[in-house]
Amino acid sequence: MTTKLVVIGGDAAGMSAASQAGKLLKDGLDTVVFERGNFTSYSACGIPYWIGGAVADRDALIARTPAQHRENGIDVRLRHEVVGIDLDRREIVAHDLEAGGEVRESFDQLVYATGAVPVTPPWARDGGAGVFGVQTLDDGAAIQDFLSSFPGGRPRRAVVIGGGYIGVEMAEAMVQRGLEVTLLEKAAQPMRATVDPDMGALVHAAIEKQGIDVRTGAHVDGLEMRDGRVHGVITPDGTLPADIVVLGLGVRPNTALAERAGLPLGPTGGLRTDLRMRVLGADGPLDGIWAAGDCVQTVHRVSRRPVHVPLGTHANKQGRVAGINIGGGYATFPGVIGTAVTKVCELEVARTGLSSAEAETVGYAFVTAAVESTSRAGYYPGAAPMTIKLIAEKRTGLLLGAQIVGREEAAKRIDALAIAVWNRMTVEEMTALDLGYAPPFAPVWDPVLIAARKATDAVHAAF
């Protein structure tokens, strides 16, 4: 008997689930994927680098095209937006956005992988040219088209609203495109959800060195629109001229369709799933209903609380887990610890585990330790500075979180710290880690070890 699998969403989570299930069930699986956009299996994280010119071609961001998926037996239907899910009839309803009309498709198994949508304030929802969120490859293509076809030549001024990952990356991209850029952030420092304020201050300084006008504690009242196009951003301190406005205010789970279908949401706004990525109803897992990617919430392994962490790494893993289980195998997704890295101009920024604010919210008593070191032996050419900050539980010395801000070769050191957080190591245990050493790669005391020693001293001094 053939199993009918319907997938809503054709990017990382959805296509990973479809591909993995197909490998296991082969001819016993009939898969249909509905994708409202024009692309499948692409790197949304690469969009700022494409816009900024570091990535020359849009197609370089596409891991697998619809045609390639179809060659593997997956019926991919682009420009089809699913607008209804009937759980009783086990059927979805989709609109064909190109040809018009309605499509109905029955299913035995359903994967909900709709991703996330940009947070859009009321004043930015009225439409008009030149105002963009950055979430899908279609969004990136729209920005490229706008910049390339700007009336009267190239645009001169960009305003980026929001100083998180997307905000700072898009601010850099706009500078690389030759625009004057203002970055507005309502918090005291950029990247407030990523690193502590003292580390955010280092990011702030690096951004300003690139000629970006960073304004913290900023508030936006609205947009100035004329002739159907944005001309400025209205703030309490006056209107900032703008030829293009980029919203970097974060994202939220795209769960409106699921909520209309009666699927319960968690406190983060994401779908609740069990370890196998089965959607949880009021009485337990729902038969044959799965969810994965930026539309779901998961558990933070340190805080033990539900979190929404929208990253392609998690989406691919969760989709694979769902696909294995659909295919008759067994796999689980164990949660996250919030590991993330980004590049801000010449600066590398990384974090894992809990920030100080997050540790405080959970209720941990903790100490912090920050050290300045270099990526290589100080005498070796190319040695670059970095700052590492560790957060450890006050009584036990358990590593709760870590942050890194530095130059070239700094950020990937977060991986060693992530492994320590994942495996519940103490900072004292970390001081004996057998890390690689050679002058081109690290000082004789790696910055991770120096930070662990200082954090250990802070734990001991707390008693």
DOTOR-222383 format. One record per atom (N, C-alpha, C): x, y, z; residue in three letters. Coordinates in steps of 0.2 Angstrom, whole numbers, plus 5000, padded with zeros to 4 digits. Each point is the difference from the previous one (the first is absolute). Layout:
% residues N
XYZALA/...
% end
This chain:
% residues 463
500449945000MET/499650065000MET/500450065000MET/499950054996THR/500350064999THR/499850055006THR/500550045003THR/499850055005THR/500150074996THR/499550045002LYS/499950064997LYS/500350055005LYS/500550044998LEU/500350055004LEU/499950074997LEU/499850045004VAL/499950074998VAL/500450055004VAL/500450044997VAL/500550045004VAL/499850074998VAL/499950045005ILE/499950085000ILE/500650035001ILE/500350034995GLY/500650045000GLY/500649964997GLY/500450034996GLY/500549974996GLY/500750025001GLY/500150025006ASP/500750025001ASP/500349945005ASP/500450025004ALA/500549965004ALA/499649945003ALA/499550025005ALA/499749945004ALA/499649964995ALA/499650034996GLY/499549964996GLY/500349964995GLY/500550024997MET/500449964995MET/500449955003MET/500350015006SER/500449955003SER/499549945002SER/499450025003ALA/499549955002ALA/499849964994ALA/499950034994ALA/499749974994ALA/500649954997ALA/500650035000SER/500649964997SER/500149945005SER/500050015006GLN/500249945005GLN/499549955000GLN/499350025000ALA/499549954999ALA/500049964994ALA/500250044994GLY/500049974994GLY/500649944999GLY/500550025004LYS/500649955000LYS/499849935003LYS/499650015005LEU/499849945004LEU/499449964997LEU/499550044997LEU/499449964998LEU/500149994992LEU/500450044997LYS/500149994993LYS/499350004996LYS/499949954996ASP/499350004996ASP/499450005004ASP/500149985007GLY/499450005004GLY/499850075002GLY/500350054998LEU/499850075002LEU/499850044994LEU/499550045001ASP/499750054995ASP/500150075003ASP/500450044998THR/500250065004THR/499850064996THR/499650055003VAL/499850064996VAL/500250065005VAL/500450044997VAL/500350065004VAL/499650074998VAL/499750035004PHE/499750074998PHE/500550055003PHE/500250054995GLU/500550055002GLU/499750074997GLU/499950055004ARG/499650064997ARG/500550044996ARG/500749995001GLY/500550044997GLY/500249974994GLY/500650024997ASN/500349984994ASN/500649965000ASN/500249985006PHE/500649965001PHE/499949955006PHE/500449954999THR/500149955005THR/500749995003THR/500049975006SER/500749985003SER/500550054999SER/499950065003TYR/500550064999TYR/500350025007TYR/500550044999SER/500350035007SER/499850075001SER/499550015004ALA/499750065002ALA/500650045003ALA/500449975004CYS/500550035004CYS/500550044995CYS/500149974994GLY/500450034995GLY/499850064996GLY/499450025001ILE/499750064997ILE/500450065001ILE/500150025006PRO/500450075001PRO/500750004996PRO/500349944999TYR/500649994997TYR/499950014992TYR/499549974998TRP/499850014993TRP/499950074998TRP/499650045004ILE/499850074999ILE/500650045001ILE/500549985004GLY/500650045001GLY/500549994995GLY/500049954996GLY/500449984995GLY/500649955002GLY/500049975006ALA/500549955001ALA/499849944997ALA/499349984999VAL/499849954996VAL/499750034993VAL/500349984995ALA/499950034993ALA/499349984997ALA/499849945001ASP/499449984997ASP/499549975004ASP/499450024999ARG/499449975004ARG/500049935000ARG/500149964995ASP/500049934999ASP/500549965005ASP/500550045002ALA/500549975004ALA/499749995007ALA/499450035002LEU/499749995006LEU/499549945000LEU/499949974994ILE/499549954999ILE/500449935001ILE/499849965005ALA/500349935001ALA/499749954995ALA/499450014999ARG/499649954995ARG/499450034997ARG/500050004993THR/499550034997THR/499349965000THR/499450034998PRO/499449965000PRO/500149944994PRO/500450024995ALA/500149954995ALA/500449945003ALA/500550015004GLN/500449955003GLN/499549965005GLN/499650035003HIS/499649965005HIS/499549964996HIS/499750034994ARG/499649964996ARG/500349944997ARG/500650004999GLU/500449954997GLU/500049945005GLU/500050025007ASN/500049955005ASN/499349985002ASN/499550024996GLY/499349975001GLY/499650045005GLY/500250065001ILE/499650055004ILE/499650054996ILE/499450005001ASP/499650044996ASP/500050075003ASP/500450054998VAL/500150075002VAL/499550044996VAL/499650045004ARG/499550054997ARG/500250075003ARG/500350034996LEU/500250075001LEU/499450055000LEU/500050055003ARG/499550065000ARG/499349975001ARG/500049955005HIS/499449975003HIS/500050025007HIS/499550045003GLU/500050025007GLU/499449955003GLU/500249975005VAL/499549965004VAL/499650055004VAL/499449995000VAL/499550055003VAL/499649975005VAL/500049935000GLY/499549965005GLY/500349935001GLY/499949985006ILE/500149935002ILE/499449975003ILE/499749954997ASP/499549965003ASP/500249945003ASP/500150005007LEU/500349945003LEU/499549945000LEU/499450015000ASP/499549955000ASP/500049964994ASP/500050044994ARG/500049974994ARG/500749984997ARG/500550035004ARG/500749994998ARG/500150024993ARG/499950074999GLU/500050034994GLU/500350075001GLU/500450034995ILE/500250075000ILE/499750034994ILE/499950075001VAL/499750044994VAL/500650054999VAL/500150014993ALA/500650044998ALA/499750054995ALA/500350064999HIS/499850044995HIS/500650004995HIS/499950004994ASP/500550004994ASP/500150084999ASP/500550025002LEU/500150075000LEU/500250034993LEU/500249954995GLU/500150024993GLU/499450004996GLU/499749945000ALA/499549984995ALA/499350025003ALA/500050015007GLY/499350015003GLY/499749935002GLY/499550005004GLY/499649945001GLY/500249975006GLY/499749955002GLU/500149965007GLU/500249934998GLU/500449985004VAL/500349935000VAL/499949965007VAL/499749944999ARG/499949965006ARG/500449945000ARG/500349985005GLU/500549945000GLU/499949975007GLU/499849934999SER/500049965006SER/500649985003SER/500149985006PHE/500649975003PHE/499949955005PHE/500549955000ASP/500149965006ASP/500450035005ASP/500650034998GLN/500450035004GLN/500150074998GLN/500150055005LEU/500050074998LEU/500650035004LEU/500450044997VAL/500650035003VAL/499950084999VAL/499950035006TYR/499950075000TYR/500750045001TYR/500250034995ALA/500750035000ALA/500050074996ALA/499650045003THR/499950074997THR/500550055002THR/500449985004GLY/500550055002GLY/499850065005GLY/500350054999ALA/499950065004ALA/499850064995ALA/499750055003VAL/499950064996VAL/500350065004VAL/500250054997PRO/500350065003PRO/499550045004PRO/500250025006VAL/499650055004VAL/499950064997VAL/499450024999THR/499950064996THR/499550055004THR/500250055002PRO/499650055004PRO/499450034996PRO/499550025003PRO/499450024996PRO/500250064995PRO/500550045002TRP/500150064995TRP/500449974994TRP/500249945000ALA/500349974994ALA/499649964996ALA/499449995002ARG/499649954996ARG/499550034995ARG/500150064998ASP/499550034995ASP/500349994993ASP/500649974999GLY/500250004994GLY/500450064997GLY/500250004994GLY/500450054997GLY/500749974999GLY/500350034995ALA/500749984997ALA/500550025005ALA/500549965001GLY/500650015003GLY/500149985008GLY/499549965002VAL/500049985007VAL/500049925000VAL/500549975003PHE/500149934999PHE/500149975007PHE/499749945001GLY/500349955004GLY/500449954997GLY/500449965003VAL/500549964997VAL/499949935004VAL/499649964996GLN/499949935003GLN/500149954995GLN/499850014994THR/500049954994THR/500550024995THR/500149964995LEU/500450024994LEU/499650044996LEU/499450005000ASP/499650044996ASP/500050075003ASP/500150015006ASP/500150075004ASP/500750024997ASP/500549965000GLY/500750024998GLY/499950034993GLY/499749964995ALA/499950024993ALA/499750064999ALA/499550015005ALA/499650074999ALA/500450065002ALA/500549995005ILE/500450055002ILE/500550014994ILE/500349954997GLN/500550014995GLN/499650044994GLN/499449984998ASP/499750034995ASP/499850075001ASP/499950025006PHE/499850075002PHE/500750045000PHE/500549975002LEU/500750045000LEU/500250014993LEU/499949954996SER/500250004993SER/499650054995SER/499350015002SER/499650034996SER/499750075003SER/500450025005PHE/499850065003PHE/499950064996PHE/499550045000PRO/499950054995PRO/500550065001PRO/500350024995GLY/500550065000GLY/500749975002GLY/500149944999GLY/500749975002GLY/500049975006GLY/500549985003ARG/500149965006ARG/499750045006ARG/499749975005PRO/499850035006PRO/500750025004PRO/499950055005ARG/500550035003ARG/500049985008ARG/499450005003ARG/499949995007ARG/499649945002ARG/500249965005ALA/499749955002ALA/499950015008ALA/499449985002VAL/499949995008VAL/499849935001VAL/500449975005VAL/499949945002VAL/499750005007VAL/499449975001ILE/499750015007ILE/500049935003ILE/500450005006GLY/500149945004GLY/500849984999GLY/500349995006GLY/500749985000GLY/500149935002GLY/499649954998GLY/500249935001GLY/500449974994GLY/500049944999TYR/500449974995TYR/499850034993TYR/499450004998ILE/499850024994ILE/500250074999ILE/499850045005GLY/500150075000GLY/500750024999GLY/500549975004VAL/500750024999VAL/500349984993VAL/499849944998GLU/500249974994GLU/499850044994GLU/499350025000MET/499850044995MET/500350075000MET/500150035006ALA/500450065000ALA/500650004996ALA/500449945002GLU/500650004996GLU/500049994993GLU/499549964998ALA/499849994993ALA/499950064996ALA/499650055003MET/499850064997MET/500650055000MET/500549995005VAL/500650044999VAL/500449984994VAL/500049934999GLN/500449974995GLN/499750024993GLN/499450015000ARG/499750034994ARG/500050074999ARG/500450035004GLY/500250074999GLY/499450055003GLY/499649985004LEU/499550045003LEU/500250035007LEU/499850065002GLU/500050035006GLU/499549965005GLU/500349985005VAL/499549955004VAL/499950035008VAL/499450005002THR/499950015007THR/499649945003THR/500349985005LEU/499749945004LEU/499750025006LEU/499349985001LEU/499650025006LEU/499949945004LEU/500250015006GLU/499949945005GLU/499750035007GLU/499449975002LYS/499750035006LYS/500449995006LYS/500449945000ALA/500349995007ALA/500750045000ALA/500349995006ALA/500650045001ALA/500649984996ALA/500049944997GLN/500549984996GLN/499749954994GLN/500450004995PRO/499849954994PRO/500049935003PRO/499749954997MET/500049935001MET/499849985007MET/499550045003ARG/499949995007ARG/499749935002ARG/499749964995ALA/499749945001ALA/500649944999ALA/500650034998THR/500549954999THR/500650005005THR/500250065002VAL/500550015004VAL/499950055006VAL/500449995005ASP/499950055006ASP/500250074997ASP/499750055004PRO/500150074998PRO/500850024999PRO/500449975004ASP/500750025000ASP/500349974993ASP/499849944998MET/500249984994MET/499750034994MET/499450025001GLY/499650044995GLY/500350074999GLY/500450035005ALA/500350064999ALA/500649994995ALA/500349945000LEU/500649994995LEU/499749994993LEU/499449974999VAL/499750004994VAL/499850074997VAL/499750045005HIS/499850074998HIS/500650044998HIS/500649995003ALA/500650044998ALA/500249984993ALA/500049934999ALA/500249974993ALA/499650034995ALA/499350005001ILE/499550024995ILE/500250084998ILE/500150045005GLU/500150074999GLU/500650014996GLU/500549965001LYS/500650004996LYS/499949994993LYS/499549974998GLN/499949994993GLN/499650064997GLN/499950055004GLY/499650064997GLY/499350005001GLY/499749955004ILE/499349995001ILE/499850045006ILE/499550044999ASP/499750045005ASP/499649965005ASP/500249985006VAL/499749965004VAL/499650045005VAL/499449995001ARG/499650045005ARG/499649955004ARG/500250005007THR/499749965005THR/499550035004THR/499649975003GLY/499450035004GLY/499650034995GLY/499949984994ALA/499650034994ALA/499349985000ALA/499650044998HIS/499349984999HIS/499750034994HIS/499649964996VAL/499850014994VAL/499250015000VAL/499850064998ASP/499350025000ASP/499649984994ASP/500449994994GLY/499649994994GLY/500550014994GLY/499749994994LEU/500450014994LEU/499750064996LEU/500450044997GLU/499850054995GLU/500049974993GLU/499450004997MET/499949974994MET/499750054995MET/500350014994ARG/499850044995ARG/500049974993ARG/499550014996ASP/500049974993ASP/500049925001ASP/499849975005GLY/500049935001GLY/500749975002GLY/500450045002ARG/500749985001ARG/500250035007ARG/500449975004VAL/500350025006VAL/500550064999VAL/499950055004HIS/500550065000HIS/500350015006HIS/499849975006GLY/500350025006GLY/499749965006GLY/500450005005VAL/499849965006VAL/499850055006VAL/499450005002ILE/499850065005ILE/500249975007ILE/500450055004THR/500249985007THR/499850065004THR/500050005006PRO/499950055005PRO/500550064999PRO/500649984997ASP/500550054999ASP/500050034993ASP/499549984996GLY/500050034993GLY/499949944995GLY/500050024994THR/499949954995THR/500749994996THR/500249935000LEU/500649984997LEU/499949994992LEU/500350034996PRO/499949994993PRO/500249934998PRO/499649964996ALA/500149934998ALA/499849994993ALA/500449974996ASP/499849974994ASP/499849935000ASP/500249965006ILE/499849945001ILE/500049995007ILE/499549965003VAL/500049985007VAL/500049925001VAL/500449985004VAL/500149935001VAL/499749985007VAL/499649965001LEU/499749985007LEU/500449945003LEU/500450015005GLY/500349955003GLY/499849995008GLY/499450005000LEU/499750005007LEU/499849925003LEU/500349964996GLY/499949935003GLY/499549964996GLY/499949945001VAL/499449964997VAL/499649975005VAL/499449974998ARG/499649975004ARG/499849934996ARG/499849955004PRO/499849944997PRO/499450014995PRO/500049974994ASN/499550014995ASN/499449955002ASN/499650015004THR/499649955003THR/499250024999THR/499950054997ALA/499350024999ALA/499549954997ALA/500349964995LEU/499649954996LEU/499949945005LEU/500549985004ALA/500049955005ALA/499450025005ALA/500150065003GLU/499550025005GLU/499350004997GLU/499950024994ARG/499349994997ARG/499849934999ARG/500449955000ALA/499949934999ALA/499849975007ALA/500150045005GLY/499949975007GLY/500649975003GLY/500650014997LEU/500649975003LEU/500350055006LEU/500149985006PRO/500150045006PRO/500750024999PRO/500150075002LEU/500750035000LEU/500350005007LEU/500750005000GLY/500350015007GLY/500150075002GLY/500350025006PRO/500050065002PRO/500550054996PRO/500449974995THR/500450044996THR/499650024993THR/499449975000GLY/499750014993GLY/500149954995GLY/500549955002GLY/500249954995GLY/499649945002GLY/499949954995LEU/499749945001LEU/500449955005LEU/499649975004ARG/500349955005ARG/500149934996ARG/500549975001THR/500249944998THR/500349965005THR/500049934999ASP/500349965005ASP/500749994997ASP/500449955003LEU/500749994998LEU/500149984992LEU/499549964998ARG/500049984993ARG/499750044995ARG/499850075002MET/499750054996MET/499349994998MET/499749965004ARG/499249994999ARG/499750065004ARG/499550034996VAL/499750065003VAL/499549975006VAL/500150045006LEU/499649985006LEU/499450035000LEU/499449965001GLY/499450035001GLY/499850005008GLY/499450015002ALA/499850015007ALA/500149935003ALA/500049944996ASP/500049945003ASP/500649964998ASP/500550034998GLY/500649974997GLY/500250014993GLY/500449964997PRO/500250014993PRO/499449984996PRO/500050044994LEU/499549994995LEU/500249954995LEU/499649964998ASP/500249954996ASP/500250024993ASP/500649994998GLY/500250024993GLY/500050084999GLY/500150045005ILE/500150074999ILE/500650025003ILE/500550034996TRP/500750015002TRP/500150084999TRP/500550025003ALA/500250074999ALA/500750015001ALA/500450044997ALA/500750015000ALA/500250074998ALA/500550035002GLY/500350064998GLY/499850065004GLY/500050064997ASP/499950065003ASP/499350015003ASP/499649964998CYS/499350005003CYS/499949975006CYS/500549965003VAL/499949965006VAL/500450035006VAL/499749995006GLN/500450015006GLN/500449945002GLN/500650015003THR/500349945003THR/500250025007THR/500449955003VAL/500250015007VAL/500850025000VAL/500150055004HIS/500750025001HIS/500349955006HIS/500649974998ARG/500249955004ARG/500350035007ARG/500250065000VAL/500250035006VAL/499550035005VAL/499650044997SER/499450035004SER/499449955001SER/500049954995ARG/499449955001ARG/499450034998ARG/500050064997ARG/499450044998ARG/499849994993ARG/499450014997PRO/499950004993PRO/500350074997PRO/500349994994VAL/500350064997VAL/499849994992VAL/500050064997HIS/500050004993HIS/500650034997HIS/500449954997VAL/500750024997VAL/500049984993VAL/499950054996PRO/499949994993PRO/500750004996PRO/500249944999LEU/500749994996LEU/499949944995LEU/500450014995GLY/500049954995GLY/500249935002GLY/500550015005THR/500349935003THR/499549965003THR/499650035004HIS/499449975004HIS/499549974995HIS/499850054995ALA/499549984995ALA/500249934996ALA/500650004998ASN/500249944996ASN/500049945005ASN/500350015006LYS/500049945005LYS/499349985001LYS/499550045002GLN/499449995002GLN/499649964994GLN/500150034994GLY/499749974994GLY/500249934999GLY/500749995001ARG/500349934999ARG/499749955005ARG/499950035006VAL/499749965005VAL/499349984998VAL/499650054998ALA/499349984998ALA/500049954994ALA/500450014995GLY/500049964995GLY/500249935001GLY/500549995005ILE/500249935002ILE/499449975003ILE/499650035005ASN/499549975003ASN/499449994995ASN/499950044996ILE/499549994995ILE/500149944996ILE/500749994998GLY/500249944996GLY/500049945004GLY/499850005006GLY/500049935004GLY/500649995005GLY/500550055000GLY/500650005004GLY/499850035007GLY/500650015003TYR/499950045007TYR/500550055001TYR/499850065001ALA/500550055002ALA/499750055004ALA/500450045004THR/499750055004THR/500450075000THR/499750055001PHE/500450075001PHE/500050025007PHE/500750005003PRO/500050015007PRO/500050075003PRO/499950054995GLY/500050075003GLY/500650044997GLY/500050065003VAL/500550054997VAL/500450035006VAL/500650034999ILE/500350045005ILE/500150074998ILE/499750024994GLY/500150074998GLY/500650024997GLY/500449954997THR/500650024997THR/499950034993THR/500450064999ALA/499950044994ALA/500650044999ALA/500250014993VAL/500550044999VAL/499850054994VAL/500350065000THR/499950044994THR/500650054999THR/500050034994LYS/500650044998LYS/499750075000LYS/500350055003VAL/499850075000VAL/500650044998VAL/500050024994CYS/500550044997CYS/500649955001CYS/500650035003GLU/500649955001GLU/499949975006GLU/499550005004LEU/499949975006LEU/499749935000LEU/500249965004GLU/499649935000GLU/499750005007GLU/499449985001VAL/499650005006VAL/499749935001VAL/500049975006ALA/499849935001ALA/499750005007ALA/499549955001ARG/499849995006ARG/499749935001ARG/500049975006THR/499749945001THR/499750005007THR/499549955002GLY/499750005006GLY/499650065002GLY/500150025006LEU/499650065003LEU/500450065000LEU/499750064999SER/500350065001SER/499950025008SER/500350055002SER/499950025007SER/499250025002SER/499750034995ALA/499350025001ALA/499649935000ALA/500149964996GLU/499649935000GLU/500249965006GLU/500650005002ALA/500249965006ALA/499650035006ALA/500050075000GLU/499650035006GLU/499349995000GLU/499750004994THR/499349984999THR/499849935003THR/500449964998VAL/499949935002VAL/500149995007VAL/500450045003GLY/500149995008GLY/500749985002GLY/500449994995TYR/500749985002TYR/500450065004TYR/500449985005ALA/500550055003ALA/500649984996ALA/500350054998PHE/500649994995PHE/500650055001PHE/500549984997VAL/500650055000VAL/500250004992VAL/500350064999THR/500250004993THR/500850025000THR/500349984994ALA/500750024999ALA/500150014993ALA/500450064999ALA/500150024993ALA/500850004999ALA/500349984995VAL/500750014998VAL/500150024993VAL/500650045000GLU/500250024993GLU/500649964998GLU/500049974994SER/500649964998SER/500050014992SER/500449954997THR/500150014993THR/499849934997THR/499950004993SER/499849944996SER/500649964999SER/500650035000ARG/500649964999ARG/500650025005ARG/500549975000ALA/500650025004ALA/500150074999ALA/500150045005GLY/500150084999GLY/500550024995GLY/500549964999TYR/500650014996TYR/499949984993TYR/499549964999TYR/499849974993TYR/499650054996TYR/500250014993PRO/499750054996PRO/499249985000PRO/499650055000GLY/499350005000GLY/499649995006GLY/500449995006ALA/499750005006ALA/499550055001ALA/499349985002ALA/499550055000ALA/499750005007ALA/499850065003PRO/499750005007PRO/499349975000PRO/499849975006MET/499349985001MET/499950005008MET/499450015001THR/499750005007THR/499649945001THR/500149965005ILE/499649945002ILE/499750015007ILE/499349995000LYS/499750015007LYS/499649945001LYS/500149975006LEU/499749945003LEU/499550025005LEU/499549965001ILE/499550015005ILE/499949935004ILE/500250005006ALA/500049935004ALA/499550015006ALA/499749945001GLU/499650005007GLU/500550015006GLU/499750045004LYS/500450025006LYS/500249945004LYS/499649965002ARG/500249945005ARG/500449954996ARG/499849984994THR/500349944997THR/500550014995THR/500050064998GLY/500550024994GLY/499749974993GLY/499449975000LEU/499749984994LEU/500150064995LEU/500249984994LEU/500050054994LEU/499350014998LEU/499750065001LEU/499450024997LEU/499950034993LEU/500650034999GLY/500050044993GLY/500650034999GLY/500150024993ALA/500650034998ALA/499950044994ALA/500450065000GLN/500050044994GLN/500750024998GLN/500050014993ILE/500750024998ILE/499950064995ILE/500450055000VAL/500050054995VAL/500750014999VAL/500250004993GLY/500750014998GLY/500150004993GLY/500650004998ARG/500250004993ARG/500049934997ARG/500450004994GLU/500049944996GLU/500249945005GLU/499649944999GLU/500249945003GLU/499750005008GLU/499650055001ALA/499850005007ALA/499349965001ALA/499650014996ALA/499349975001ALA/499949925000ALA/500449974996LYS/499949925000LYS/500349975007LYS/500350045004ARG/500249975007ARG/499449995004ARG/499450034998ILE/499449995004ILE/499849934999ILE/500249964995ASP/499949935000ASP/500249965006ASP/500650015002ALA/500349975006ALA/499650015006ALA/499850075000LEU/499650025006LEU/499349975000LEU/499749994994ALA/499449974999ALA/500049935002ALA/500549964999ILE/500149935002ILE/500050005007ILE/500350055003ALA/500150005008ALA/499350015003ALA/499650054997VAL/499450015003VAL/499549944999VAL/500049974994TRP/499649954998TRP/500149945005TRP/500649995002ASN/500249945004ASN/500150025007ASN/499750065002ARG/500050025007ARG/500650005004ARG/500550024996MET/500750015004MET/500050065004MET/500549995005THR/500150065004THR/500650044997THR/500150065002VAL/500550044998VAL/500749975002VAL/500049975006GLU/500649975003GLU/500249944996GLU/499549964998GLU/500249944995GLU/500350034994GLU/499750064997MET/500250024994MET/500850025000MET/500250025006THR/500750035000THR/500549944998THR/499849945000ALA/500549944998ALA/499849984993ALA/499650034996LEU/499849984993LEU/500649994996LEU/500149954996ASP/500649994996ASP/499850034993ASP/500150074999LEU/499950034994LEU/500650014996LEU/499950004993GLY/500650014996GLY/500450065000GLY/500649995000TYR/500550065000TYR/500550004995TYR/500150054996ALA/500650024996ALA/499950074999ALA/500650045000PRO/500050074999PRO/499550034995PRO/500049974994PRO/499550034995PRO/499349995002PRO/499849965005PHE/499349995001PHE/499850025007PHE/500450015005ALA/499850015007ALA/500750025004ALA/499950045005PRO/500550015005PRO/500149945004PRO/500549995004VAL/500249945003VAL/499449995005VAL/499750055003TRP/499449995004TRP/499450034996TRP/499649964997ASP/499550024996ASP/499550055004ASP/499750054996PRO/499650045004PRO/499449975004PRO/499849944997VAL/499549965004VAL/500249985006VAL/500649975001LEU/500349985006LEU/500250065005LEU/500250054997ILE/500150065004ILE/499350025004ILE/499550014995ALA/499450025003ALA/499749955005ALA/500149934999ALA/499849955005ALA/500450015007ALA/500650014999ARG/500450025006ARG/499750065004ARG/499950054997LYS/499850065003LYS/499349995003LYS/499549964996ALA/499449995003ALA/500049955006ALA/500549955000THR/500149965006THR/500250045006THR/500450054999ASP/500250045005ASP/499450045003ASP/499650024996ALA/499450045002ALA/499549965004ALA/500049934998VAL/499549965004VAL/500349995006VAL/500749995001HIS/500349985007HIS/499950075004HIS/500150064997ALA/500050065004ALA/499350015002ALA/499549974997ALA/499350015003ALA/499849975006ALA/500549965003PHE/499949975006PHE/500450025006PHE/
% end
